[in-house]
Amino acid sequence: MINLDFTLQQKKRPPTQKEVDEGENWVVLLPTTAPARISGKFPYYETLLARRSRVSDTPSDTDCHVMDLPNEMASRVSFACINSDISSFDLLTLARKLVAAHKPAEQQVLSVHVCGFTDKQRQRFTEAMVAAAAAAAAVMPDYKTGKKSSKKFNKMQIYGIVRPDSYKRTLAEAEGNALSRYLSMLPSNYLTPGDYLKKLQVLCKENNWKLDFYDIPALRRKKAGAFLAVTQASAVKDAGIVCLRYNPSRVSRMNKLALVGKGICYDTGGVNLKPAKYMYGMHEDMQGSAVALGTFLALTRLNVNYPVECWLALATNHIGPRAYKPNDVITASDGTTIEIVHTDAEGRMVLADTLIMASDRKPSLIIDFATLTGACVYSVGTGYSGVFTNREKFIKDLIENGKACGERVWPFPMDEDYETALKSDIADIKQCALEGNADHILAARFLKRFVKNDIPWIHMDLSSSRNKGGLGHIPTDTTGFGVRYTLNLLFSGKIWKK
């Protein structure tokens, strides 16, 4: 299922003329104000600068130049002259463009040389190239008939810098992101909740994870009415809540992390049926669960020394005579009564019971991911995702983490008075407000109610789950946004104290 065949080779020295002439594809990064003399420079350094001067007098950080070298191989070079303080998002975007300028032919090797910078800068720039090349190497679902070109880069040769960890975290992140995108792109008739569970069972065997599956009868016993309401119209009773568990090889008293994801494998909108424009693409409404799973896989690959649980709410929001309806009153597993207002607000329903169950295990931090609201897209577009938290002190670090890793987020308020819009005359709370004002905030306020035991909680509304032409280093419209962000957040140590 995960098809990411990608390896690295590092050399501290610059490439020789012979190595350049024998390579088909090269990426070169140079300083914006490239000096005439530079140590360890690329053999065709002056040729590149001459090309740059012909096409642009004032190139920006995101200008990608492409040329074929005057050698027998006609080696393809994509290159850029960048400022040392280029933002992470712009750097990743540039890296995607530099990789996209190449097509593997006889060789499936992409060679990279960064020169004219400090070691720290070279490591940062090279990491972006590794992230972009690995993202492009991932194989995504393809059901087209006829002859297919399956060649992708499967190796990167890095010159000029050697990183002791061999970019282990970047490659783990790439594998997790590839899994997230692959699952999200699967058509809904290839990824029903039952199909999803089977794939998870295979992953569990491969990774020595523990799996608990709470099916419909089990959720009835738990009185998980919020989740069950969404599943009522499904003819096949394959929905359920999955809990995957990773435990470090050494038993420790480390804090436990819980990842939670919305896994609606298709969303018709239910009784409040979506129009065609908004129903198309709803097979990706499970991307929150895929991001949680991809992050979980990456943490496993990195052998983190703390336990992690991954909770996935797998269901389909069907239309039918048994579908839940506006004005229904249902009861969540913690006893909270909910007045249904709009059946297309199903994501917060399945997450409510899932968050209760995750909270009952008393993790030290809960992070949930969901393609939850159109309101978040209207607020920040698809270049950012929204974040919410029940810890105001986290907000600054959440913003800075997005800037640092290149997956940008923006926080929203969660003041108590917002919940006035969710006041019900007949139940404890309304599911949403019919007017839809600030629905992303109301959804977060609704979810917050089901995070128990005052557990620190971060909610990511994935407005950037899909962005035309790709986003940052990711070349596909489906972005898998959140895997890189979460790994950087956890490893930074600013919020998560392992």
N, C-alpha and C positions, 0 to 999 in steps of 0.2 A: 504493500500500500504506500509506504514512504519510499520514493525513488529519488534519492539525492546522492549520486555518485560523484563526489568532489573531494579532491585531496590537494594538499599544499606542499611545496618545496621551497625552502628559504636559503638564500645565499647572502652573506653580509657584503660581499663585494659587488661592484656594478657589473653589468653584462659586458662581455667582450664583443668586439666587432664580429667575430665569427658566430657567436651565439645569437646576436641580433639578426645577422644575415640568414641564419638557419631557422629562425622562428617566423611563423606565419602572422601572429597577432601580438601586438604590444600596446600597453597602456603606459603613458609617461606623464608624471606630474612635476611641474616646475614652478618656481616662485613667479609672481606677477611681474616683479622687476628683476628678471633673470640677469645676473651679472655676466660679464664676458668670461670671467674665470670662475669656475665652479669645480669643487673637488668631487671625484667619483661621478662625473657627468655621463650622460647617455652618449654612445658613440656618434649618433647623428644629431647631436645637440644643436649645432649651428643650422642644420637643415630645417629642424623644427622651428627655430626662431625666425628663420627667413620666411617660412610658410605662414607663421603667425602674423608677421609684419605685412604680408601681402593681403591678408583677408580682413584684418581688423587693427585699427590704431589703438582703441581703448577696450580691449576685451573684458568682459565681466567675469566674476568667479564661476559662472555657470556656462561659459562658452566652451564647447567641445569642438576641437579641430581634428580633422581626419585627413590622412594622406598615405600614399603608398611610397615606401622608401625606394631609392634608386639602386636596388640590388637585384640579383637574379630571382629571388623569391618574391620580389615586390611586396615585401612585408607591410602589412597594414598596421598603421600606428594611429591610435586616438590619443590626443594629449590636451592638456589644459595648463594654463599659467594661473595660479591661484594665490590669494592672500593667506597668510599663515593663520589668521583668525577667522576664516570662513566658518559660518554657522554649520552645525551638524546636519541640519535638514538640507541646506544647500550643497554640502559636501556629498551627502548620500544621493541627492538628486543628480549631481554631476557624475558620480560613480555609475549610476544606472545608465546615463547617456554614453559614458565612455565604454561600458561593456556592450551596450546595444549596437555600437558602431561596428562590431565584429560578428562574423558568422564562421563557426568551425568548418574547416574543409578537411584536408588530409589529417592535419594535427587537430587535437581537441585540447590544446594547451593555450592558456592565456598568460602572457608574461607581463609583469608589472615592475616598473622602476620609478621610485620617488627620489628625486635628488634636489639638493640645494636647500634643505631644511635641517632642523635639529633632529636628533634621534626621536625625541618625544613627538614631534610633529610628524615625522615619517611613519611612526607607529600608528598614529591616529588616522592619517590619510590612507595608509595601506589597509587598516582595519575596515574602512569604508569600502575599499575595492573588494576585499574578501567578502563582505556582506552582500554587495551587489552581484558579484560573480556567482556566489553560492545560491542566491535567490533566483538568478536566471537559469541556473543549472537544474533546478527542480522540475520534474516532469509532472504536468497537470493533466486532468482528464481530457480526453480527445476521442470523440466518437465519429469523426469524419471517415468516410470510406476512401479507397484509393491509396496511392503511394504517399507515404509520409516521410518527411525528413526528420529523423529522430536525433540527429547529432547535436550535442550540447557540449560546452566546455566541461571536462571532468577533472581538469588539473590546472592549478595556478602556480607559476614560478615567480617567486618574489625575490627581487634583487635590491641590495642596498641596505637591508635591515633584517635582523633575525630576532624574532620575539620568542622568548623561552617557552611560553605556554602554547605556541603554535596556533594561536587564535582559537583555542578550544571553545571558549564561550560563544564566539561569533558563529562557529560551525554548529554548535548545539542549538543556538537560536535559529539558524537557517533551517535546520531539520525540523524544529518545532513549527516554524512559520510555514514551511512547505506542507507539513501535515495539515495545518489549519486551512491553508488555501485549497489544498486538494479536496478535503472533505466538504468545504464550503461550495466548491464548484460542481460537485456531483449533483446531477438532476435528482429531483425528489423521488422519482420512481426507482432510483438506484440507491437512495439513502432514506429509507423509512426508519422510524425509531427501532424497529426490529433489526434492520440491516446495520444500523449504527451500533447496536449492542453486539452483534456478531463481530464487527471490526474491532470493537473494544476488547472483546474476549481474546482475539488474536494478539493484540498489542500487549495484553496482560501476560500472556505466555512468553512473549518475546522479551519482556522487560521485568518479569518477576513482580508484577503489581498484584495487589489483592483487589478483588472486585465484589461489591455488594450491589445487587439490583433489587430495587423496591418496585415490584410490578403493581398492577391495578389492585389486586386483592390485598397486597401488603399495605398500599397507601389507603385503602378503605379502612383497614384496621387502625391505621394511624390517624384516621379522620382528616386526611389531607384534602379537604374540599376545594381549596383554591386551585390546586393542580388538577384534580379530578374533573372540575367543571369544564376545563378546556378540552378534556379528552372525551367528553360525553358523546360527541357526534361521530367519533371514529368507529368505523365498522370493525376494524382489526384492533384488538386490545393489546397493542404492543408498546404502548407508552410506559414510561416509568422514570424513576430517579436513580441514577447510577452514582455510586461512591467508589472512586479508585483510591488506593492507598499505597504510598511509597514510604518505606521506612529505611533509614540509613543502616549500613552494615553494622555499625557500632551503636549499641543501645545508649542513649543519652537523655538528658533532661532538657534538651533544647526546645525552644518554642516550636509550636506546630502552626503550619500555614494551611489555610483552606482557600482553594480556588473554586469559584462557582460560575457556571455558564448556562446561558439560555440556549436550549437546543430545539427550537421549533422547526421541524424538518420541512414543513410547508405551512404558510399562513394565508388562508383565504380571507381572513377577517371575520369568519363566522357569520352569524346572523347579520351583522353590520358589514355586509360583503364589500370587499375592496373593488373599485373599478379596475378595468384591465390594465391601465397604465401603472397602477400601484401594486397590482398582484403579480405582474411579470417580475421575475427575479426573487420571488419570496422563498425559493428553495435555499437561499442564503440566509434566511432568518435564524439559522442555527449557528451562525458564525461565532457568537459569543461562547458557545460550548466548545467550538473548535479551537478558539484562542486559549481558553482555559486548558484544554487538552494539550495543545502545542507547547504551552508554557510548562505544563506538568512533565511532558516528555523531555524538554530541554533541561529541566532541573534534575531529572533522573540521569540524563547523560552526563551531567556535571557532578553527579554523586554528592549532592549537597548533604550536609551533616545534620539535617533536621527533618522531621517527618512532614509530609505534604499529603493533603487530601484534595481530590478533585471531584466536585459534585456537578453532575450534568443533568439538567432537566430536559428529558427527551419526549417530545409529543408532536402532534400535528393539530393545527386549528382548522378542523373541517366544518363544513356546513351540512346540516341535515335536520331531520325532525326532532332529534334528541339533543340538539345543540343548546348550550346555555344562552340565555337571552338577557337583554336589558331589563332591569327591575327585579331580576332574580336576586335572592339573598343566599349567600353560601357561607360556610364556616371553614376557616383555615384550621390547621392542626393545632394551633395554640389557643383555639377558641374564639379568635377574632371573627366577627361577622362582617361580611363585605357586601355592599349593594353594587350589583353590576350596572354599569352605565353604558359601556361600549365594548362589544365583544372583540374588537380588534386591539384592545389593550390586554391581550392574553399573556404577553411576556412577563409582566409584573405578577400575574396570577401564578404561573408555574414557578417563578422564582421565590414567591412568598413562602411556600411550604419547603422549598429547597433550602432557603436561608435559615428557616427554623431548624431543620434537621442538621445543617452544618453547624449552627450555633450551639446545638445541644452537645456537640462533641468538644466544645470549649477550646477552639483554636486561639492562638495569640493574635491572629490577623485574618480577616476575610477580604478577598478581592473578588468582585464579581464582574463579569463581562456580558454585555447584551447589546444586540442591535435593537434598541428599545423604543426610541421615539423619533418621529419625523421632526418634532420640535427642535431637537438638538441639531439636526441637519440644517434647519432654517436658521438657527442661531449662529453656528460656526462654520457651516459648509461642510465639505467632505475632506478638507485638508487637515482638520483638527478633530479630535474626539473630546467629548465632555467628561469631566470627572467630578465626583461628589464624595464627600467623606463626613463621617460623624466626629472627626477630630480636626478642628479648625487649625490646629498647629501644623497639620500636614500640608496645608494648601501651598505654601511657598515652595516646599520641597517637591510637590507634585508638578508644579509648573517648571521648576528648574530641571527636574529629571527629564521632562519632555524636550527641553532645549538641548540638554546634554546628549541624549541618545538619538535625537532626530525624529522621534515619533511624538508630535506636538499635541498637547492637551490644554484645555482651558476649564477652570473650575466654575461652578455656579453656586449661588447662595442656597441655603436650606433652612431659612428661618422658620420658626414654628408657625407664624401667621399665614404662611402659604397653605397650611393644611386646612384653613377655613374653607377653601374651595372643595375640600373632600368631606365636609361635614354632611352626614346623612340623617334624615329624619326617621329612618327605620332600622339602620344598622350601625355598627361601630364606626365604619368608615366607608366612603365611596371608593370605588376602584379607580376612578379618574373623574375629571370634570368634562361635561359635555361640550363646553365652549372650547376646550383645548388650549386655553392660554397657559403658557409656561408649562406645557405638559411634561417636559423633561425634568423640571424641578418637582412637579407633583408626583411623578413616577418615583423619583428618588425619595421623596418624603414617605410615600407609600411603602417602599421597600425597607426603609430605615426602621419602620415599626416592627419588622419581622427579624431584625438582627438582635438577638437576645444576649443577655449577660454582659451588656455594655462592652461588647467586643469591638476593638478598632476595626473599621470597615471602610473600604474604598469601592466605589461603584463607577464603572466605566461605561458610558453610553457611546457605542461604537459608530458615531456618525461618519468616521473615515474608513469603515469596513470595505467600502467600495468607492474608488476614485478613478475616473476616466483617464486612461493612459498610465496608470500606476501611481505610486506615491513614495517619495524618498527613494530608497534603493530597490523597492519592489516593482517589477516590470509589468505585472498583471493588474487588471482593474480591481480584482479581488485582492485585498491587501494583507489579510492576516494581522492587521494592526493590533498591537498590544503585547505580543510575545517579546519583542525587543524592549519595549517600554518597561514591562514588568521585571524582566531579568536585570535591567540596569537599576531599577528601583530597589530590588532586593539586594543586589551585590554592592550598591552604594553604601549601605549601612545607615542611611539617614532616617529611615522609617522602620525598617525591619532589622531588629537586633537578634541575630542568630545565636 
